[in-house]
């Protein structure tokens, strides 16, 4: 589905995703938008499968266009062919040439007129009904999801009026050539984004302090942690910038609390000097980098995997640290959990390389079983006059005392130490 920002494209995508999950499908919702804060173009892509989805579909079966504003910017993401169907409101203008030349079947449908006839509902609810009908999703599954989304208030009533009008309008249209819907599974599934999974993985790893400065597309990690940490006795700190955020987590970890921050490319660049300090001082921290288009400000709403070089080699000198990358939305959970575990055990910074496509994609997928990874920092039971913070040990990890431990005082700094 594509349209202008504020038209409710992503809302429809989320409702379709959840309704598909209730019907038994595995599902995936990815979104793409322009860099404008408000009013730009946006697209939401929903993929359904009887098996867990690990990649994008080869082509688009159905394109619903609420309008054609800057649709060309999504052309490479919407692969249409002779098996595809395109539906749009003729009142929104001519079908772009690239769409016409794709060979897709075109159907004109007056979304705005149908919305007015349905009592003034929004056009995106008409499109929701059309999509549900053509994809074979039951009215009941859409109704349950819509009620949950709008909490049963007036928006639910007017929304369902639009859904019913859309279903009726799509009845004469041949349904999409899709496999039969799977039987709803008894196995536990969940609806989660990569950013949410990464935040949950951090908590499972024992993180109890987070600091951060908002940045697209990593902000959702911070928002999720800000709500979850206080419930576990943890603390979230809103920093004034990325420099403050990384130094705050270094301070928290020095005090014995596993700590994390999340950022994107520009923020990671600002954090590099302090990550080097954590390397030299052997203070464990985790930095989640949700990569986006660069360089500099780049394209905040587009995905790119271009931070690998700076993550690996951006620190001056011989700076051993961890760089770990998830391979799927679900894997964001285990990868971040594992990053915290390794960072704490090795007393080294860890960078988790996610990206916009993983972080902001939502899936209906099998819920992974909790890992039995024990996050443990090597802390001595007591210290005496012979304690040396950076002493050589058989496993190359020296015991780290905490502030206030008698006899365990030491200086943690960026100077080389023996």
DOSE-305506 format. One record per residue (C-alpha): residue number from 1; chain; y, x, z. Coordinates in pm, whole numbers, plus 32768, in hexadecimal, padded with zeros to 4 digits. Example, Ala and Ser with C-alpha at 12.3 -4.5 7.8 and 13.67 -1.06 7.14 Angstrom:
resi, chain, v, u, w
1, A, 7E3E, 84CE, 830C
2, A, 7F96, 8557, 82CA
***
This chain:
resi, chain, v, u, w
1, A, 8000, 8000, 8000
2, A, 815A, 8082, 7FAA
3, A, 82BF, 8013, 7FE7
4, A, 8405, 8063, 808E
5, A, 841B, 80DB, 81F4
6, A, 8437, 7FB1, 82E0
7, A, 8371, 7ECA, 81F8
8, A, 8244, 7ED3, 82E0
9, A, 815E, 7FA2, 8204
10, A, 80CA, 806E, 8322
11, A, 80A8, 7F35, 83F9
12, A, 7FCE, 7E98, 82ED
13, A, 7F07, 7FDA, 82CF
14, A, 7EC1, 7FE1, 8444
15, A, 7E58, 7E73, 844A
16, A, 7D6F, 7EA2, 8321
17, A, 7CD8, 7FD5, 83C8
18, A, 7C90, 7F21, 8510
19, A, 7C11, 7DE7, 8461
20, A, 7B26, 7EBC, 838F
21, A, 7AA3, 7F5D, 84CC
22, A, 7A56, 7E07, 855F
23, A, 799B, 7DB0, 8420
24, A, 78BE, 7EE5, 843E
25, A, 7968, 7FDD, 8356
26, A, 79C2, 8142, 83A1
27, A, 7B2F, 815B, 833D
28, A, 7C47, 8254, 8309
29, A, 7DBF, 821A, 82F3
30, A, 7E9F, 832B, 826D
31, A, 8012, 8306, 8238
32, A, 8114, 83B3, 8164
33, A, 828B, 838C, 817B
34, A, 83CE, 8429, 810E
35, A, 849F, 8503, 81F7
36, A, 85A4, 83F4, 8236
37, A, 85C3, 8379, 839B
38, A, 85DE, 8211, 8324
39, A, 85CA, 8154, 81DE
40, A, 8508, 824D, 810C
41, A, 83C9, 8216, 804C
42, A, 8279, 81FE, 80FB
43, A, 810C, 81D2, 80A0
44, A, 7FD9, 8183, 8171
45, A, 7E79, 81C4, 80EF
46, A, 7D4D, 8118, 818D
47, A, 7BEF, 818F, 8135
48, A, 7AB5, 80CE, 8198
49, A, 7953, 8156, 81A0
50, A, 77FF, 8106, 8232
51, A, 77F3, 8270, 82A9
52, A, 78EB, 834B, 8369
53, A, 7A06, 83B8, 8282
54, A, 7A4C, 852C, 826B
55, A, 7B27, 8537, 8133
56, A, 7C05, 8460, 8057
57, A, 7B70, 8378, 7F52
58, A, 7B65, 83ED, 7DE6
59, A, 7C40, 82D0, 7D6C
60, A, 7D02, 81A1, 7DE6
61, A, 7C51, 8052, 7DBA
62, A, 7D7E, 7F7A, 7E13
63, A, 7EF2, 7FC8, 7E12
64, A, 7FD6, 7EC6, 7EB1
65, A, 8144, 7F11, 7E6B
66, A, 8243, 7E4F, 7F35
67, A, 8346, 7EFF, 7E5F
68, A, 8353, 802A, 7D73
69, A, 8452, 80FE, 7E2C
70, A, 8407, 826D, 7DE4
71, A, 8299, 8219, 7DA5
72, A, 828A, 834A, 7CC2
73, A, 8293, 8427, 7DF8
74, A, 813C, 83A3, 7E58
75, A, 80A9, 83AE, 7CFA
76, A, 7FD2, 84DF, 7D3E
77, A, 7F48, 843B, 7E79
78, A, 7EEE, 82F4, 7DCB
79, A, 7DE9, 8342, 7CC3
80, A, 7DC9, 8209, 7BED
81, A, 7CD2, 81CB, 7AD3
82, A, 7C3C, 80AD, 7A0B
83, A, 7B7A, 803A, 7B3F
84, A, 7CB8, 8015, 7C0E
85, A, 7D88, 7EDD, 7C49
86, A, 7F03, 7EDC, 7C76
87, A, 7FB7, 7DB1, 7D0E
88, A, 8130, 7D96, 7D32
89, A, 8249, 7C99, 7D41
90, A, 82E8, 7C7A, 7BE7
91, A, 8433, 7C31, 7C91
92, A, 8435, 7D9B, 7D09
93, A, 8457, 7E24, 7BA8
94, A, 8386, 7EB7, 7A92
95, A, 8245, 7F6E, 7AD7
96, A, 828B, 80E5, 7AB6
97, A, 820D, 8185, 7977
98, A, 8121, 8272, 7A2B
99, A, 8078, 8149, 7AD7
100, A, 8059, 8089, 798F
101, A, 7FC7, 81B5, 78DA
102, A, 7EB7, 81E5, 79E1
103, A, 7DDC, 80D8, 7946
104, A, 7DD4, 800E, 7A89
105, A, 7DC5, 7E91, 7A7B
106, A, 7F15, 7DF6, 7AD3
107, A, 7F51, 7CAA, 7B82
108, A, 80A6, 7C16, 7BCC
109, A, 80C0, 7B62, 7D1A
110, A, 8209, 7AD6, 7DA4
111, A, 81F3, 7B5C, 7F09
112, A, 8357, 7AFB, 7F63
113, A, 8337, 799B, 7ED8
114, A, 81EA, 7965, 7F8A
115, A, 8285, 79DE, 80D1
116, A, 839D, 78DF, 80B2
117, A, 82A4, 77C8, 806A
118, A, 81DB, 782D, 81A0
119, A, 82FE, 77E6, 8287
120, A, 83C2, 7927, 8269
121, A, 82B6, 7A20, 82C9
122, A, 82DA, 7B8A, 825E
123, A, 825D, 7BFC, 810B
124, A, 817F, 7D06, 81A8
125, A, 80B3, 7BF2, 824D
126, A, 8078, 7B57, 80F5
127, A, 8001, 7CAB, 807C
128, A, 7F22, 7CC9, 81AE
129, A, 7E73, 7B83, 8158
130, A, 7E48, 7BEE, 7FED
131, A, 7DB4, 7D3E, 804F
132, A, 7CC9, 7CA5, 814F
133, A, 7C48, 7BA5, 8058
134, A, 7C0C, 7CA1, 7F41
135, A, 7B65, 7D9A, 802F
136, A, 7A81, 7C90, 80BF
137, A, 7B0C, 7CA4, 8221
138, A, 7AE1, 7B64, 82E7
139, A, 7C09, 7A90, 834A
140, A, 7B89, 7A9C, 84B0
141, A, 7B97, 7C18, 84BF
142, A, 7CFB, 7C18, 8439
143, A, 7D62, 7B04, 852A
144, A, 7CD3, 7BBD, 8659
145, A, 7D84, 7CFE, 85F6
146, A, 7ECD, 7C4F, 85AD
147, A, 7EC4, 7B9C, 86FC
148, A, 7E87, 7CE7, 87AD
149, A, 7FA0, 7D8E, 86E9
150, A, 80A4, 7C7F, 872A
151, A, 8022, 7C17, 8883
152, A, 7FFA, 7AAF, 8812
153, A, 8173, 7A6C, 87FE
154, A, 8236, 79C0, 86E8
155, A, 8200, 7AE8, 85FD
156, A, 808B, 7AA3, 860F
157, A, 80B9, 7938, 85A8
158, A, 81A0, 7986, 8483
159, A, 80CC, 7AB3, 8427
160, A, 7F8E, 79E5, 840C
161, A, 8048, 78E9, 8335
162, A, 8092, 7A07, 8246
163, A, 7F2C, 7A88, 8257
164, A, 7EA2, 7930, 8201
165, A, 7F95, 7912, 80DC
166, A, 7F2B, 7A68, 8060
167, A, 7DB9, 7A14, 807E
168, A, 7DF1, 78D2, 7FB9
169, A, 7EB6, 7989, 7EAB
170, A, 7DA0, 7A8C, 7E85
171, A, 7C7F, 7993, 7E6E
172, A, 7C89, 7983, 7CEE
173, A, 7C92, 7AFF, 7CD7
174, A, 7B43, 7BB7, 7CB5
175, A, 7AED, 7C73, 7DF3
176, A, 7AE0, 7DED, 7DF3
177, A, 7997, 7E8A, 7D8B
178, A, 7938, 7F06, 7EE4
179, A, 77E5, 7F35, 7F8A
180, A, 777A, 7E29, 807C
181, A, 781F, 7E3F, 81D0
182, A, 7740, 7EEC, 82CD
183, A, 76BD, 7E34, 83FD
184, A, 77A3, 7E74, 8527
185, A, 7714, 7F9D, 85E1
186, A, 76AB, 7F96, 874B
187, A, 7709, 8106, 8769
188, A, 785A, 8142, 880B
189, A, 7975, 817C, 8717
190, A, 7AE3, 81BF, 874F
191, A, 7C31, 81A8, 869E
192, A, 7CF0, 82ED, 86C2
193, A, 7DDC, 83DB, 860E
194, A, 7DB6, 8551, 85FA
195, A, 7EE6, 8582, 86D9
196, A, 7E59, 8498, 87E1
197, A, 7D04, 8541, 87CD
198, A, 7DA5, 8699, 87FC
199, A, 7E62, 861F, 892F
200, A, 7D25, 8589, 89C1
201, A, 7C6D, 86CE, 897F
202, A, 7D76, 8789, 8A41
203, A, 7D43, 86A6, 8B6F
204, A, 7BC9, 86CC, 8B5A
205, A, 7C00, 8842, 8B59
206, A, 7CBC, 8829, 8CA2
207, A, 7E27, 8834, 8C2F
208, A, 7F09, 87A3, 8D3B
209, A, 805E, 881B, 8CC6
210, A, 8105, 87ED, 8B75
211, A, 8263, 8833, 8AFA
212, A, 82EE, 87E8, 89A5
213, A, 8410, 87A0, 88C1
214, A, 83E7, 8686, 87C0
215, A, 839A, 86F0, 865C
216, A, 82F3, 863A, 853A
217, A, 81C9, 8623, 8514
218, A, 8163, 869E, 8670
219, A, 8231, 85B2, 8748
220, A, 810F, 84BF, 877D
221, A, 804C, 85CF, 8835
222, A, 816A, 85F2, 892C
223, A, 81A0, 847A, 894C
224, A, 802F, 8443, 899A
225, A, 802B, 855A, 8A9F
226, A, 816D, 84DB, 8B3D
227, A, 80C0, 8391, 8B8D
228, A, 7F67, 841B, 8BE4
229, A, 7FB3, 854B, 8CBC
230, A, 8055, 8493, 8DE3
231, A, 7F1D, 83B8, 8E01
232, A, 7E53, 84F5, 8E43
233, A, 7F4A, 8592, 8F32
234, A, 7FDD, 866A, 8E1E
235, A, 8141, 86A3, 8DAA
236, A, 81F0, 8685, 8C5A
237, A, 833E, 8733, 8C29
238, A, 8434, 86D6, 8B15
239, A, 84C5, 8827, 8AAF
240, A, 861A, 8864, 8A14
241, A, 857E, 8925, 88F2
242, A, 8441, 89D5, 8883
243, A, 84A1, 8B1A, 8930
244, A, 84B9, 8A69, 8A7D
245, A, 8372, 89AD, 8A41
246, A, 829D, 8AE2, 8A05
247, A, 8339, 8B9E, 8B28
248, A, 8300, 8A75, 8C0F
249, A, 818D, 8A6C, 8BBE
250, A, 8178, 8BE4, 8BF8
251, A, 8211, 8BAE, 8D4F
252, A, 8128, 8A8F, 8DA2
253, A, 7FF6, 8B56, 8D36
254, A, 806A, 8C86, 8DFD
255, A, 8067, 8B9A, 8F26
256, A, 7EFE, 8B3C, 8EE1
257, A, 7F1F, 89F4, 8E1F
258, A, 7E88, 89E1, 8CC0
259, A, 7FAD, 8990, 8BDA
260, A, 7FF5, 892A, 8A75
261, A, 810B, 88DF, 897E
262, A, 810E, 884C, 881F
263, A, 81F4, 889A, 86FE
264, A, 8204, 88CE, 8585
265, A, 825E, 89F3, 84A5
266, A, 83CF, 8A22, 8500
267, A, 837E, 8A03, 8671
268, A, 825C, 8AF6, 865A
269, A, 8343, 8BF7, 85BB
270, A, 842E, 8BD8, 86E6
271, A, 830C, 8BFB, 87DB
272, A, 8276, 8D3B, 8751
273, A, 832B, 8E30, 8836
274, A, 82C2, 8D72, 896E
275, A, 815C, 8D52, 88F0
276, A, 8164, 8ECD, 88D6
277, A, 81D5, 8EDA, 8A41
278, A, 80A9, 8E05, 8AA2
279, A, 7FC8, 8EF7, 89E4
280, A, 8058, 9028, 8A94
281, A, 805C, 8F86, 8BED
282, A, 7F02, 8EEF, 8BB0
283, A, 7F71, 8D8E, 8C07
284, A, 7E9D, 8C7A, 8B68
285, A, 7F5E, 8B6E, 8AA7
286, A, 7F0E, 8A80, 8988
287, A, 7FFE, 8A2D, 886C
288, A, 7FA2, 8910, 877E
289, A, 8045, 8944, 862A
290, A, 803D, 8808, 8557
291, A, 8098, 88A9, 840C
292, A, 8189, 880C, 8314
293, A, 8230, 886B, 81CC
294, A, 830B, 899F, 81E0
295, A, 83BC, 8A8C, 81E1
296, A, 84D1, 8A51, 82E2
297, A, 8506, 88DB, 8317
298, A, 8439, 88A1, 81DB
299, A, 83A4, 8746, 81B9
300, A, 835A, 86C8, 831A
301, A, 828A, 859D, 82A8
302, A, 81A4, 8654, 81B6
303, A, 806C, 871B, 8206
304, A, 8044, 888C, 81BE
305, A, 7F62, 899B, 824A
306, A, 8059, 8AB7, 8222
307, A, 8078, 8B2F, 838B
308, A, 7F30, 8BF2, 8383
309, A, 7FD9, 8D41, 8341
310, A, 80DC, 8D22, 8455
311, A, 7FD4, 8C9E, 8547
312, A, 7EF5, 8DCA, 8503
313, A, 7FF1, 8EDE, 84C9
314, A, 8141, 8E63, 8548
315, A, 8138, 8F2B, 868D
316, A, 81B2, 9094, 868B
317, A, 80C0, 91A7, 86E8
318, A, 7F52, 918A, 8740
319, A, 7F59, 902D, 87D6
320, A, 7DFE, 8F96, 8807
321, A, 7E07, 8E1B, 8815
322, A, 7D3D, 8CED, 87A6
323, A, 7D79, 8C1B, 866D
324, A, 7C97, 8AE9, 864F
325, A, 7CA5, 89CF, 854D
326, A, 7C08, 8871, 854F
327, A, 7B53, 87ED, 841C
328, A, 7B77, 8676, 8456
329, A, 7C2E, 8577, 852B
330, A, 7B0C, 8568, 8622
331, A, 7AF7, 86E4, 8622
332, A, 7C5D, 86F6, 86A5
333, A, 7BC6, 8687, 87F1
334, A, 7AC0, 8799, 880D
335, A, 7B96, 88AA, 8773
336, A, 7CB1, 887C, 886C
337, A, 7BBD, 885F, 898F
338, A, 7B14, 89A1, 891B
339, A, 7C66, 8A4D, 88F1
340, A, 7CC2, 8A05, 8A5B
341, A, 7B6D, 8A7C, 8AD4
342, A, 7B7F, 8BC2, 8A11
343, A, 7CEB, 8C02, 8A6A
344, A, 7CA8, 8BDA, 8BDE
345, A, 7B6F, 8CB0, 8BDB
346, A, 7BFD, 8DC9, 8B05
347, A, 7D5E, 8DB6, 8B9C
348, A, 7DF3, 8DAE, 8A3F
349, A, 7ED5, 8CC0, 897D
350, A, 7E2C, 8BCF, 888B
351, A, 7ECC, 8B2C, 875C
352, A, 7E2B, 89EA, 86DB
353, A, 7E78, 89C3, 8567
354, A, 7E7C, 8850, 8516
355, A, 7F50, 87B1, 8403
356, A, 8008, 8670, 83AE
357, A, 7EE1, 85E4, 82E8
358, A, 7DFC, 8605, 8417
359, A, 7EF9, 85C3, 8528
360, A, 7F89, 847D, 84A5
361, A, 7E4D, 83F0, 8406
362, A, 7D9D, 82DD, 84CA
363, A, 7C27, 82A4, 84B0
364, A, 7B1F, 81B0, 8523
365, A, 7A04, 82A1, 856C
366, A, 78E2, 82E1, 8655
367, A, 795E, 8348, 87AB
368, A, 78EE, 84AE, 87F6
369, A, 7829, 84F1, 8931
370, A, 78E9, 85BA, 8A38
371, A, 78AA, 8730, 8A27
372, A, 7824, 87E7, 8B55
373, A, 7914, 890B, 8B30
374, A, 7986, 898B, 8C81
375, A, 7AEC, 8A06, 8C79
376, A, 7AFE, 8B1E, 8D76
377, A, 7BFB, 8C32, 8DB2
378, A, 7B87, 8D72, 8E59
379, A, 7C3D, 8D5E, 8FA9
380, A, 7BD4, 8E39, 90D0
381, A, 7B80, 8D93, 921A
382, A, 7C61, 8E8B, 92C9
383, A, 7D27, 8FC7, 9281
384, A, 7D61, 9105, 9347
385, A, 7E2C, 9243, 9328
386, A, 7D48, 92C1, 9212
387, A, 7D88, 9193, 912E
388, A, 7DF6, 91ED, 8FCF
389, A, 7E4E, 90CE, 8EE9
390, A, 7DF0, 9180, 8DA8
391, A, 7CC8, 924A, 8E1D
392, A, 7BAD, 928F, 8D28
393, A, 7A79, 91BB, 8D62
394, A, 791F, 91A1, 8CCC
395, A, 7976, 9060, 8C0F
396, A, 7AD8, 90D9, 8BB4
397, A, 7B77, 8FB9, 8C75
398, A, 7C2E, 9022, 8DB0
399, A, 7C54, 8F32, 8ED8
400, A, 7DA3, 8E7D, 8EE1
401, A, 7E39, 8E30, 9034
402, A, 7F23, 8D0C, 9066
403, A, 8080, 8D16, 90FF
404, A, 806E, 8D11, 9279
405, A, 7F13, 8DAC, 9293
406, A, 7F28, 8EBB, 93A5
407, A, 7F05, 9017, 9312
408, A, 7F08, 8F91, 91AF
409, A, 806E, 8FD8, 9151
410, A, 80A2, 9072, 8FF9
411, A, 81A6, 9084, 8EE7
412, A, 8159, 8FC0, 8DAA
413, A, 8235, 9035, 8C8E
414, A, 823D, 9097, 8B21
415, A, 822D, 920E, 8B5B
416, A, 80EA, 92BC, 8AFD
417, A, 8006, 92F1, 8C25
418, A, 7ED0, 93BE, 8C66
***
